[in-house]
């Protein structure tokens, strides 16, 4: 591994870059296929949840890396952020950055709780995700 990376943080950054590129590809494909910004944002939350279920530690690097040196590189995260902010501008033009932060914070928090067994009260977690996403997107649009 250290033939490709000088140290642990660089190795983590490479993993974060791969996660950012994967998520950016999925979100870009959604944006190319769909016209409705709400559907794109919903699809983005679903794509993050799918990635988090498959690779929870790598998703953590996107939002909570152990060091600034382990966060995704600006070049890796830019395509994802561009698509997300462009979509959010169409959906909530007043303050798209705050709206994008709200959506990603909720989705990442939900995914983190789900992966850590934080939903122990029973009920359908998939339905809770859908209901929470509906609430967040409605709030952002208001």
N, C-alpha and C positions, 0 to 999 in steps of 0.2 A: 504493500500500500504506500509506503513512504518513498517509492520511486516516483509517484505522481504528486506527492504532497510533502512539503518540508517539515510539517509538524501536525499535531492533532487538530489544531484550530483550522488549518488549511484543509485538512481532510474533511472536517465537518462542513466547512464552507462549500466544498465540492459537492457533498451530499445535499446541502441546502440549495445549491444552484440547480442540481438535477430535479429536486422537488419543485422548485419555482418554474423550471422549464416545462415539466410535465403538467403542472396546474395551468400555466399560461397557454399551453397547447390546447388543453381541454376547453378553457374559457374562450380562447380565440375561435375555436371551432363552433362553440355555442353562438358567439356573436355573429359569425358568418352565416349560420343556419337559421337564426331566429331574428325576428323584427322587434319583438316586444322586450323592452329593457327589463321589465319585471321577471319575465321568463329567463332571461340571461342571468340576472342576479340570483334567482332561485337555483338555476343550474350551477352557478358558481358555488353556492353554499353546498349543494349536493356533491359536487366534484371534490370540494375540500373534505367533506365527511367521508367520502370513499377513500381518498388518499390517507386520511387520518386512521381509518380502520385498517388499512393495509400496512401503513408505515408511521405509526404514531410518533416515534422518536424523531423521524426525519421532519415531519410536519412541525414539531416543536421548534426545530431550527429556523423555520420561517418567521416565528413570532417571539420565541423566548430562547434564543441561542445562549450558551453559557458565557459567551464573550462576543464583543462586537466583531472580532476577527473571524468568528464562525457563522456570521449572518450571511445571507445570500449576497452575492456581489451586485452592485447597481445594474450591471449589464444583464444579469440573469433575472432580476426582479422587475426591470423596466417594462417588458412586454405585458406582464400580468397587470401591473399597476396602470398602464396606459389603457388597456381594455376595460379594466374595472372602473377607472375614473371616467372614461368616455361614456360607458353605459350608465354610470351613476349621474352624470351630467344630464343625460336624456331623461332619467327617472326622477331625480331630485335636483334640479338645477340651482337651487339656492345656495347650497353648501355641500358639494359633492364629496369633498375630502372627509368631512365629519361623518357624512352618511356612509361612505365606504368603510370608515373606521368602525362605525357602529355595527354594520353587517359582519365584518370580519371578526370583530371582538366577540359578538354573540356566537357566530358559527364555530370559531375556535374554542370558545369556552364550553359550548355544548359538546363538541367532539372530545375535548379533554376530560370532561366529566364522564362521558360515555365510556371512553377507553379506560378510565380509572375506576369503573364500577360505582360511579357517584349517583346513579339512579336506582335506588334500592326500594323505592316506595311502591313498586309494582306499576301496572299500567303498560301501555304500548309506547315504547321509546320512539319508534318510527313516527307514530301519530303525534307524539310530543314535539318531535323535530319539525314536522310539517306545521303544527299549530304555532310553535315559536317563530318559525320563519315567516309565517303569515303575519303575525303580530309585528315583528321587526320591520318587514317590508311595508306594511300599512302605516306604521309610525313614521318611517322615513319619508313616505310619500305625502304625509299630512303637512 
